[in-house]
Every structure is written in C-alpha cells, then in structure tokens.
C-alpha cells in the first residue's frame, strides 16, 4: 500500500499536516492517536480471550 510513497512524498505530507494543525496540536494529536491504538489492541486481545474461553466452555460441555 505504501510501497510507492517516497521520502519526498512523506516530507510533503508531514508539512501539510504541520500547516493544517499547527506545531502545538501535533503532540496532542499523536498522543491521542497512540492511546486509541493501544485501546484498540487491548480490545482485540480481550475479544480473543473471550473467544478462547467460549471454546473451552463448549469443549467442557461435550
């Protein structure tokens, strides 16, 4: 997906983001993005554990 994007493309994208959001908002945005990603991963892990627990219950009832 990102294989065709070169270093200059990334620099232009970062400059556009910097202009749109400003220097003071970027750390706040990156912090909230990091929290969102960690919460998403935590939710995935909890879902997988719940599925495993359901599988064990099904096997025990057989």
N, CA, C and O atoms as CSV, one atom per row, in Angstrom:
chain,resi,resn,atom,element,x,y,z
A,1,UNK,N,N,0.832,-1.191,0.000
A,1,UNK,CA,C,0.000,0.000,0.000
A,1,UNK,C,C,0.875,1.252,0.000
A,1,UNK,O,O,0.663,2.155,-0.810
A,2,UNK,N,N,1.851,1.313,0.899
A,2,UNK,CA,C,2.714,2.485,0.990
A,2,UNK,C,C,4.046,2.257,0.282
A,2,UNK,O,O,5.004,2.990,0.530
A,3,UNK,N,N,4.125,1.283,-0.573
A,3,UNK,CA,C,5.383,0.951,-1.213
A,3,UNK,C,C,5.800,2.000,-2.235
A,3,UNK,O,O,6.994,2.185,-2.470
A,4,UNK,N,N,4.852,2.682,-2.838
A,4,UNK,CA,C,5.167,3.644,-3.883
A,4,UNK,C,C,5.401,5.043,-3.348
A,4,UNK,O,O,5.688,5.956,-4.123
A,5,UNK,N,N,5.284,5.234,-2.043
A,5,UNK,CA,C,5.476,6.556,-1.462
A,5,UNK,C,C,6.945,6.724,-1.095
A,5,UNK,O,O,7.493,5.946,-0.315
A,6,UNK,N,N,7.572,7.740,-1.662
A,6,UNK,CA,C,8.983,8.002,-1.409
A,6,UNK,C,C,9.173,8.946,-0.236
A,6,UNK,O,O,8.209,9.398,0.383
A,7,UNK,N,N,10.433,9.236,0.059
A,7,UNK,CA,C,10.754,10.088,1.197
A,7,UNK,C,C,10.235,11.507,0.983
A,7,UNK,O,O,9.775,12.144,1.931
A,8,UNK,N,N,10.302,12.006,-0.242
A,8,UNK,CA,C,9.828,13.369,-0.506
A,8,UNK,C,C,8.316,13.461,-0.369
A,8,UNK,O,O,7.787,14.489,0.052
A,9,UNK,N,N,7.627,12.391,-0.721
A,9,UNK,CA,C,6.172,12.368,-0.539
A,9,UNK,C,C,5.814,12.463,0.937
A,9,UNK,O,O,4.895,13.189,1.313
A,10,UNK,N,N,6.552,11.718,1.784
A,10,UNK,CA,C,6.310,11.767,3.225
A,10,UNK,C,C,6.599,13.153,3.786
A,10,UNK,O,O,5.873,13.640,4.653
A,11,UNK,N,N,7.656,13.784,3.295
A,11,UNK,CA,C,8.001,15.128,3.763
A,11,UNK,C,C,6.899,16.111,3.418
A,11,UNK,O,O,6.527,16.944,4.244
A,12,UNK,N,N,6.372,16.020,2.202
A,12,UNK,CA,C,5.278,16.912,1.784
A,12,UNK,C,C,4.037,16.663,2.636
A,12,UNK,O,O,3.375,17.612,3.057
A,13,UNK,N,N,3.720,15.399,2.892
A,13,UNK,CA,C,2.553,15.065,3.716
A,13,UNK,C,C,2.726,15.627,5.122
A,13,UNK,O,O,1.790,16.202,5.677
A,14,UNK,N,N,3.912,15.467,5.702
A,14,UNK,CA,C,4.169,15.991,7.043
A,14,UNK,C,C,4.078,17.509,7.081
A,14,UNK,O,O,3.560,18.070,8.046
A,15,UNK,N,N,4.570,18.177,6.054
A,15,UNK,CA,C,4.469,19.638,6.004
A,15,UNK,C,C,3.019,20.097,5.911
A,15,UNK,O,O,2.637,21.080,6.547
A,16,UNK,N,N,2.219,19.402,5.133
A,16,UNK,CA,C,0.800,19.747,5.021
A,16,UNK,C,C,0.099,19.558,6.361
A,16,UNK,O,O,-0.702,20.400,6.768
A,17,UNK,N,N,0.395,18.459,7.046
A,17,UNK,CA,C,-0.198,18.217,8.363
A,17,UNK,C,C,0.234,19.294,9.340
A,17,UNK,O,O,-0.575,19.774,10.134
A,18,UNK,N,N,1.487,19.674,9.291
A,18,UNK,CA,C,2.001,20.711,10.177
A,18,UNK,C,C,1.309,22.040,9.929
A,18,UNK,O,O,0.992,22.762,10.874
A,19,UNK,N,N,1.071,22.368,8.666
A,19,UNK,CA,C,0.388,23.621,8.341
A,19,UNK,C,C,-1.070,23.567,8.779
A,19,UNK,O,O,-1.597,24.551,9.298
A,20,UNK,N,N,-1.728,22.425,8.573
A,20,UNK,CA,C,-3.145,22.308,8.919
A,20,UNK,C,C,-3.394,22.359,10.420
A,20,UNK,O,O,-4.321,23.029,10.874
A,21,UNK,N,N,-2.573,21.656,11.190
A,21,UNK,CA,C,-2.840,21.519,12.618
A,21,UNK,C,C,-1.974,22.413,13.490
A,21,UNK,O,O,-2.331,22.667,14.640
A,22,UNK,N,N,-0.880,22.884,12.997
A,22,UNK,CA,C,0.000,23.725,13.794
A,22,UNK,C,C,0.919,22.896,14.670
A,22,UNK,O,O,0.654,21.723,14.934
A,23,UNK,N,N,1.996,23.513,15.115
A,23,UNK,CA,C,3.003,22.811,15.894
A,23,UNK,C,C,2.545,22.419,17.282
A,23,UNK,O,O,3.015,21.422,17.830
A,24,UNK,N,N,1.638,23.185,17.858
A,24,UNK,CA,C,1.200,22.889,19.230
A,24,UNK,C,C,0.208,21.738,19.286
A,24,UNK,O,O,0.134,21.041,20.298
A,25,UNK,N,N,-0.547,21.525,18.232
A,25,UNK,CA,C,-1.567,20.469,18.228
A,25,UNK,C,C,-0.991,19.096,17.890
A,25,UNK,O,O,-1.579,18.079,18.257
A,26,UNK,N,N,0.150,19.048,17.195
A,26,UNK,CA,C,0.687,17.757,16.755
A,26,UNK,C,C,1.019,16.811,17.908
A,26,UNK,O,O,0.650,15.639,17.831
A,27,UNK,N,N,1.695,17.251,18.971
A,27,UNK,CA,C,1.944,16.303,20.075
A,27,UNK,C,C,0.651,15.786,20.708
A,27,UNK,O,O,0.559,14.618,21.084
A,28,UNK,N,N,-0.326,16.648,20.818
A,28,UNK,CA,C,-1.617,16.244,21.385
A,28,UNK,C,C,-2.306,15.226,20.485
A,28,UNK,O,O,-2.869,14.243,20.968
A,29,UNK,N,N,-2.260,15.461,19.183
A,29,UNK,CA,C,-2.872,14.528,18.237
A,29,UNK,C,C,-2.156,13.184,18.242
A,29,UNK,O,O,-2.801,12.136,18.210
A,30,UNK,N,N,-0.829,13.210,18.281
A,30,UNK,CA,C,-0.093,11.944,18.276
A,30,UNK,C,C,-0.318,11.177,19.569
A,30,UNK,O,O,-0.384,9.948,19.550
A,31,UNK,N,N,-0.437,11.874,20.685
A,31,UNK,CA,C,-0.710,11.227,21.969
A,31,UNK,C,C,-2.075,10.556,21.943
A,31,UNK,O,O,-2.215,9.414,22.380
A,32,UNK,N,N,-3.078,11.257,21.434
A,32,UNK,CA,C,-4.416,10.671,21.387
A,32,UNK,C,C,-4.477,9.518,20.387
A,32,UNK,O,O,-5.208,8.551,20.602
A,33,UNK,N,N,-3.725,9.611,19.309
A,33,UNK,CA,C,-3.668,8.508,18.347
A,33,UNK,C,C,-3.029,7.284,18.988
A,33,UNK,O,O,-3.501,6.165,18.791
A,34,UNK,N,N,-1.960,7.485,19.753
A,34,UNK,CA,C,-1.311,6.377,20.446
A,34,UNK,C,C,-2.239,5.715,21.447
A,34,UNK,O,O,-2.276,4.489,21.547
A,35,UNK,N,N,-2.991,6.521,22.189
A,35,UNK,CA,C,-3.961,5.958,23.142
A,35,UNK,C,C,-5.032,5.159,22.417
A,35,UNK,O,O,-5.426,4.083,22.868
A,36,UNK,N,N,-5.497,5.682,21.304
A,36,UNK,CA,C,-6.534,4.985,20.534
A,36,UNK,C,C,-6.034,3.647,20.029
A,36,UNK,O,O,-6.751,2.648,20.082
A,37,UNK,N,N,-4.806,3.626,19.540
A,37,UNK,CA,C,-4.242,2.372,19.041
A,37,UNK,C,C,-4.081,1.365,20.165
A,37,UNK,O,O,-4.389,0.186,19.991
A,38,UNK,N,N,-3.594,1.824,21.333
A,38,UNK,CA,C,-3.420,0.890,22.450
A,38,UNK,C,C,-4.759,0.365,22.955
A,38,UNK,O,O,-4.862,-0.809,23.311
A,39,UNK,N,N,-5.779,1.207,22.993
A,39,UNK,CA,C,-7.105,0.738,23.405
A,39,UNK,C,C,-7.676,-0.256,22.395
A,39,UNK,O,O,-8.332,-1.224,22.780
A,40,UNK,N,N,-7.430,-0.023,21.114
A,40,UNK,CA,C,-7.898,-0.935,20.078
A,40,UNK,C,C,-7.227,-2.298,20.231
A,40,UNK,O,O,-7.892,-3.332,20.161
A,41,UNK,N,N,-5.911,-2.299,20.441
A,41,UNK,CA,C,-5.190,-3.561,20.630
A,41,UNK,C,C,-5.667,-4.292,21.879
A,41,UNK,O,O,-5.798,-5.516,21.878
A,42,UNK,N,N,-5.928,-3.530,22.953
A,42,UNK,CA,C,-6.426,-4.133,24.187
A,42,UNK,C,C,-7.787,-4.776,23.950
A,42,UNK,O,O,-8.050,-5.874,24.441
A,43,UNK,N,N,-8.649,-4.101,23.204
A,43,UNK,CA,C,-9.960,-4.649,22.881
A,43,UNK,C,C,-9.858,-5.912,22.046
A,43,UNK,O,O,-10.617,-6.859,22.256
A,44,UNK,N,N,-8.927,-5.936,21.099
A,44,UNK,CA,C,-8.729,-7.140,20.294
A,44,UNK,C,C,-8.274,-8.307,21.156
A,44,UNK,O,O,-8.757,-9.429,21.006
A,45,UNK,N,N,-7.338,-8.031,22.065
A,45,UNK,CA,C,-6.826,-9.085,22.940
A,45,UNK,C,C,-7.936,-9.626,23.832
A,45,UNK,O,O,-8.043,-10.837,24.023
A,46,UNK,N,N,-8.767,-8.731,24.383
A,46,UNK,CA,C,-9.875,-9.166,25.240
A,46,UNK,C,C,-10.880,-9.989,24.443
A,46,UNK,O,O,-11.422,-10.971,24.950
A,47,UNK,N,N,-11.131,-9.593,23.203
A,47,UNK,CA,C,-12.046,-10.356,22.354
A,47,UNK,C,C,-11.518,-11.745,22.059
A,47,UNK,O,O,-12.269,-12.721,22.080
A,48,UNK,N,N,-10.215,-11.835,21.782
A,48,UNK,CA,C,-9.618,-13.145,21.523
A,48,UNK,C,C,-9.687,-14.029,22.761
A,48,UNK,O,O,-9.963,-15.224,22.653
A,49,UNK,N,N,-9.440,-13.457,23.933
A,49,UNK,CA,C,-9.516,-14.236,25.175
A,49,UNK,C,C,-10.940,-14.715,25.430
A,49,UNK,O,O,-11.149,-15.836,25.893
A,50,UNK,N,N,-11.910,-13.869,25.128
A,50,UNK,CA,C,-13.304,-14.257,25.328
A,50,UNK,C,C,-13.691,-15.393,24.392
A,50,UNK,O,O,-14.428,-16.298,24.783
A,51,UNK,N,N,-13.203,-15.349,23.173
A,51,UNK,CA,C,-13.486,-16.424,22.213
A,51,UNK,C,C,-12.847,-17.724,22.686
A,51,UNK,O,O,-13.458,-18.789,22.590
A,52,UNK,N,N,-11.616,-17.640,23.199
A,52,UNK,CA,C,-10.946,-18.841,23.710
A,52,UNK,C,C,-11.708,-19.416,24.890
A,52,UNK,O,O,-11.849,-20.634,25.002
A,53,UNK,N,N,-12.207,-18.547,25.780
A,53,UNK,CA,C,-12.977,-19.021,26.934
A,53,UNK,C,C,-14.269,-19.690,26.494
A,53,UNK,O,O,-14.674,-20.696,27.076
A,54,UNK,N,N,-14.917,-19.146,25.476
A,54,UNK,CA,C,-16.138,-19.769,24.964
A,54,UNK,C,C,-15.841,-21.127,24.351
A,54,UNK,O,O,-16.620,-22.067,24.512
A,55,UNK,N,N,-14.709,-21.235,23.642
A,55,UNK,CA,C,-14.326,-22.516,23.056
A,55,UNK,C,C,-14.076,-23.557,24.141
A,55,UNK,O,O,-14.475,-24.713,23.995
A,56,UNK,N,N,-13.418,-23.156,25.229
A,56,UNK,CA,C,-13.152,-24.090,26.326
A,56,UNK,C,C,-14.452,-24.529,26.990
A,56,UNK,O,O,-14.587,-25.691,27.372
A,57,UNK,N,N,-15.400,-23.626,27.131
A,57,UNK,CA,C,-16.693,-23.968,27.733
A,57,UNK,C,C,-17.435,-24.955,26.840
A,57,UNK,O,O,-18.055,-25.899,27.330
A,58,UNK,N,N,-17.370,-24.733,25.519
A,58,UNK,CA,C,-18.044,-25.646,24.591
A,58,UNK,C,C,-17.426,-27.036,24.661
A,58,UNK,O,O,-18.150,-28.031,24.629
A,59,UNK,N,N,-16.110,-27.122,24.755
A,59,UNK,CA,C,-15.444,-28.410,24.813
A,59,UNK,C,C,-15.752,-29.127,26.120
A,59,UNK,O,O,-15.888,-30.350,26.148
A,60,UNK,N,N,-15.861,-28.360,27.204
A,60,UNK,CA,C,-16.148,-28.950,28.507
A,60,UNK,C,C,-17.577,-29.496,28.565
A,60,UNK,O,O,-17.829,-30.481,29.260
A,61,UNK,N,N,-18.501,-28.882,27.858
A,61,UNK,CA,C,-19.897,-29.313,27.911
A,61,UNK,C,C,-20.157,-30.534,27.029
A,61,UNK,O,O,-21.216,-31.153,27.139
A,62,UNK,N,N,-19.221,-30.889,26.162
A,62,UNK,CA,C,-19.415,-32.044,25.264
A,62,UNK,C,C,-19.179,-33.338,25.944
A,62,UNK,O,O,-19.303,-34.394,25.323
